[in-house]
Amino acid sequence: MPEALGAIHASGLTLRPYRCDRCFQYHLTSRTRGKRAVRPE
């Protein structure tokens, strides 16, 4: 997940990482509603 957090900061956008229930990897989304967000460690 550190790569995702680095991409968020580099983009300048409001993005959140989430764990995909299909491939179990982390992805980024700009959505604020829906599934629970993953909390950074």
C-alpha atoms as one frame of an Amber mdcrd trajectory, in Angstrom:
protein
   0.000   0.000   0.000   2.932   2.455   0.297   2.970   2.774  -3.498  -0.698
   3.784  -3.479  -0.121   6.412  -0.813   2.824   7.810  -2.781   0.665   8.018
  -5.916  -2.059   9.845  -3.988   0.357  12.495  -2.726   2.023  12.881  -6.124
  -1.284  13.316  -7.974  -2.572  16.276  -5.987  -6.068  14.775  -6.233  -8.349
  13.568  -3.459  -7.927   9.811  -3.763  -8.342   6.894  -1.377  -6.831   3.411
  -1.526  -9.131   0.411  -1.241  -8.600  -3.326  -1.344 -10.283  -4.971  -4.325
 -12.608  -7.848  -3.440 -11.836  -9.552  -6.775  -8.023  -9.497  -7.042  -7.199
  -8.576  -3.399  -4.788  -5.856  -4.557  -5.020  -2.162  -3.719  -6.521   0.370
  -6.125  -7.248   4.101  -5.945 -10.657   5.754  -6.073 -12.055   9.247  -5.792
 -15.399   7.929  -4.552 -16.403   8.918  -1.043 -19.497   6.729  -0.760 -19.845
   2.986  -0.828 -17.455   0.446   0.597 -15.371   1.135   3.672 -12.012   2.799
   3.181  -8.787   1.085   4.161  -7.069   2.852   7.022  -3.356   3.496   6.552
  -1.099   1.609   8.961
